[in-house]
Structure formats: C-alpha cells, structure tokens
Amino acid sequence: MLFNRKILVALEGTDSDEKAFKRAVLIADRMKCAMDVLWLNAPMADQPIMQLITRLQVDGLAINVLYIENKSLVKEVQRRWKDDHFSLLIKSCDTDHSGFLASLDWQLLRQTPCPVLLVKRDSLWEHGAILAAVDPRGKEAKRNRLNQMVLMMAGFIAREAQAPLQVTAAYPPPMLGAELENQSAELLKNDVEAVVHTLLASSKMKPADVWIGEGPPEHWVSQTAKENNAAVVVIGTQARSGLTGALLGNTAEKILDRLSCDVLVLREGVSEGLTNLLS
C-alpha cells in the first residue's frame, strides 16, 4: 500500500498554527488516522497547542510529536515520507512571496510526494460547499486520472461533511485567427461542458451544481468559491518546478493565492494511492 492511515501536520510557530492543528485533529478523528505533529522549532511546554496535544493523547488520539531545528521543511517532509508514507500533509497557508522565489507553500506543492492541505479558515467544512476544480484542457490520460482523483476526493469530503458538492471549470476567451472551435465562446463552453459531464459520468458523481465560465482558472475558480461560500477547494497540480515553474507557474499556486478558504492540492502522479485510504 502506497499510503497509510497517517497524516502529518507541520507547525511553524505562527498564529495560524492552531487552525492547521485543529483541522488535522478533526480529520484524524473522523478518518481514524494516527497523526504526527512536526514542529519547525521546539515549542514551549506551556504553549496552548502543546497543552491541547497532551489532553488529546490522554483521550486516546494517537499523536506523535516531532521537532526539527534549522532544517528545510521541504527536505524534512520528503525524508520522513520515504520512511513512513503518510497520506496527507496539513499546514497553515502562508502566501508570502519574494520576487521569483517560490513561497514555502509553493515548494511543498511542487515537491511533497503526497496531497497537501493548506488551511486558511477555522470554520467547519459542514458550513460551506465542497468545490472540485477540474482542468478540462487536453485529453491526456494522466490529466484525466488527476481530474478523476479531484472529483473522487471532493465527493468523499462532501459525503463525510454532509456538505454540497460543486464542480467548476474554466475555458479561455476566444482567440482571433485560431482554429474555428477556438474562435467562438459558445463552442469553447460547449466543449468544456462535454468534458466535465463525461468526467462526472465516468466518476458516477452528481454534484449539486456545475459552474463553467470564461477566463483564467485563477480568476474563475476563486470567484466561484467566493460566490458559493466554499469551505474547501480541491484541485490538481502538474507541480512545475525550476525555470519553467518560475516563468509559467502552476495554476494551483495562482488559485491558492486568491482563495480565502482551505485548499486541498493533489499532485499529478502521486495522489492515485489515496484510493487505498478512501476505501
């Protein structure tokens, strides 16, 4: 089995840590998962989260506390995954950027060999919609598998949270001089609708709503999430890195910076094993 029933939550010693930790506890309790807590620096024993960990351990929740000092979080996560294939990494969201340098969150999305949940809110997912953002561009098998996994994961969360499942996809604006099917907004929309409904049919999914719109995905998905009070957006990423990542970026990263809700990112090629966890 590629994934086990364990989640890793990374805490940086910031005010946002509590959101990530509480979200991890809710998921671990619901999924009956063990939980590793990875501190970037050793916390004081009287910190509220440490006191909460002690109480939860007494109550029977399996929590293992780990510490790293002056090390790269990305490299430490990779090292620990090699030894213990945890199913999910959870962390509070930090959108701090500096020029062409990728933020820590972006680095994790590109290099972590498992799905990553970045937490922005402390509200329950039951109080909002679960939004699956699929990529209708291209017909490659690997992209189709990633879209299927996004739908599967979003559907699973919606059932567990008893929240409405919604699906969204964006198509580019018409281009003059392009092939005929790319010159008409109506044809572009119809093509995307056909792709999305084929995905839904093959996944046997019946979402409450499907939202398809024109524009860059980072604009359309964030707008849809805001207008429909999304609690969490589930999205896939190709995880471009290096110069390509710096110049082109990744759609998931652009969407991440525009959202105010939690974001679950499934990386192409490393998320298929989640089927073991969900089953």
FENBELCOR-V607129 format. One record per pair of residues at least 6 apart in sequence whose C-alpha atoms are under 8 Angstrom apart, sorted by the first residue. I is the first residue (numbers start at 1). GAP is how many residues later the second one is. Records with the same first field share a line. If there is no record, write none. Layout:
I: GAP ; GAP
//
This chain:
1: 272 ; 275
2: 83 ; 271 ; 274
3: 82 ; 83 ; 84 ; 270 ; 271 ; 273 ; 274
4: 81 ; 82 ; 83 ; 273
5: 26 ; 27 ; 28 ; 29 ; 81 ; 82 ; 272
6: 22 ; 27 ; 28 ; 29 ; 30 ; 80 ; 81 ; 82
7: 17 ; 21 ; 26 ; 27 ; 28 ; 29 ; 79 ; 80 ; 81 ; 82 ; 83
8: 27 ; 28 ; 29 ; 30 ; 78 ; 79 ; 80 ; 81 ; 82
9: 11 ; 12 ; 15 ; 26 ; 27 ; 28 ; 29 ; 80 ; 81 ; 82
10: 27 ; 28 ; 29 ; 30 ; 79 ; 80 ; 81 ; 82
11: 6 ; 9 ; 10 ; 26 ; 27 ; 28 ; 29 ; 80 ; 81
12: 27 ; 28 ; 29
13: 26 ; 27 ; 28 ; 30
16: 76 ; 77
17: 74 ; 75
18: 31
19: 73 ; 100 ; 101 ; 102 ; 103
20: 70 ; 71 ; 72 ; 98 ; 99
21: 28 ; 70
22: 100
23: 96 ; 99
24: 11 ; 66
25: 10
27: 6
28: 6 ; 7
29: 32
33: 29
34: 27 ; 28 ; 29
35: 27 ; 28 ; 29
36: 27 ; 28 ; 29 ; 30
37: 26 ; 27 ; 28 ; 29
38: 27 ; 28 ; 29 ; 30
39: 26 ; 27 ; 28 ; 29
40: 27 ; 28 ; 29 ; 30 ; 31 ; 33
41: 26 ; 27 ; 28 ; 29
42: 25 ; 26 ; 27
43: 7
44: 6
45: 6
53: 10
56: 7
57: 6
74: 30 ; 33 ; 34 ; 37 ; 38
77: 35
78: 33 ; 34 ; 35
81: 32
86: 28
87: 27 ; 28 ; 187 ; 190
88: 26 ; 27 ; 28 ; 29
89: 25 ; 26 ; 27 ; 28
90: 26 ; 27 ; 28 ; 29
91: 25 ; 26 ; 27 ; 28
92: 26 ; 27 ; 28
93: 12 ; 25 ; 26 ; 27
94: 9 ; 10 ; 11
95: 8 ; 10 ; 162
96: 7
97: 6
100: 146
101: 145
102: 144
106: 147
108: 8
109: 7 ; 128 ; 130 ; 156 ; 158
110: 128 ; 129 ; 130 ; 131 ; 157
111: 128
113: 154 ; 157
114: 152 ; 153 ; 156 ; 157
115: 149 ; 150 ; 151 ; 152 ; 155 ; 156
116: 148 ; 149 ; 150
117: 145 ; 146 ; 147 ; 148
118: 144 ; 145 ; 146
119: 142 ; 143 ; 144
120: 140 ; 141 ; 142 ; 143
121: 139 ; 140 ; 141
123: 108
124: 107
125: 36 ; 38 ; 106 ; 107
126: 35 ; 36 ; 37 ; 105
127: 36 ; 104
128: 35 ; 36 ; 100 ; 101 ; 102 ; 103 ; 104
129: 29 ; 34 ; 35 ; 36 ; 37 ; 99 ; 100 ; 101 ; 102 ; 103
130: 24 ; 25 ; 27 ; 28 ; 33 ; 34 ; 35 ; 36 ; 100 ; 101 ; 102 ; 103 ; 104
131: 23 ; 34 ; 35 ; 36 ; 37 ; 94 ; 99 ; 100 ; 101 ; 102 ; 103
132: 18 ; 19 ; 22 ; 33 ; 34 ; 35 ; 36 ; 101 ; 102 ; 103
133: 17 ; 34 ; 35 ; 36 ; 88 ; 100 ; 101 ; 102 ; 103
134: 13 ; 16 ; 17 ; 33 ; 34 ; 35 ; 62 ; 101 ; 102
135: 8 ; 12 ; 34 ; 35
136: 33 ; 34 ; 35 ; 56 ; 59 ; 60
142: 126 ; 127
143: 125
144: 55
146: 90 ; 120 ; 121 ; 122 ; 123 ; 125 ; 126
147: 52 ; 89
148: 51 ; 55
149: 117 ; 122 ; 123
150: 84 ; 85 ; 86 ; 116
151: 49 ; 52 ; 54
152: 51
153: 81
154: 11 ; 80
155: 10 ; 50
156: 122
158: 6 ; 7
164: 43 ; 44
165: 42 ; 43 ; 44
166: 41 ; 42 ; 43 ; 44 ; 45
167: 40 ; 42 ; 43 ; 44
168: 42 ; 43 ; 44 ; 53 ; 56
169: 23 ; 27 ; 42 ; 43 ; 44 ; 48 ; 51 ; 52
170: 22 ; 42 ; 43 ; 44 ; 45 ; 46 ; 47 ; 50 ; 51
171: 17 ; 18 ; 21 ; 41 ; 42 ; 43 ; 44 ; 45 ; 46
172: 16 ; 42 ; 43 ; 44
173: 12 ; 41 ; 42
174: 8 ; 9 ; 10 ; 11 ; 14
175: 7 ; 8
176: 7
177: 6
181: 6 ; 7
182: 6
185: 29
189: 23 ; 24 ; 25
192: 20
193: 19
200: 6
211: 13
213: 7
214: 6
217: 34 ; 38
218: 33 ; 34 ; 36 ; 37 ; 40
219: 36 ; 39
221: 34
222: 33 ; 36 ; 37
225: 8 ; 34 ; 36
226: 33 ; 34
230: 31
231: 30 ; 31
232: 29 ; 30 ; 31 ; 32
233: 28 ; 29 ; 30 ; 31
234: 29 ; 30 ; 31 ; 32
235: 17 ; 28 ; 29 ; 30 ; 31
236: 16 ; 29 ; 30 ; 31 ; 32
237: 13 ; 14 ; 15 ; 28 ; 29 ; 30 ; 31
238: 12 ; 29 ; 30
239: 6 ; 11 ; 28 ; 29
240: 9 ; 10
241: 8
252: 13
256: 7
//
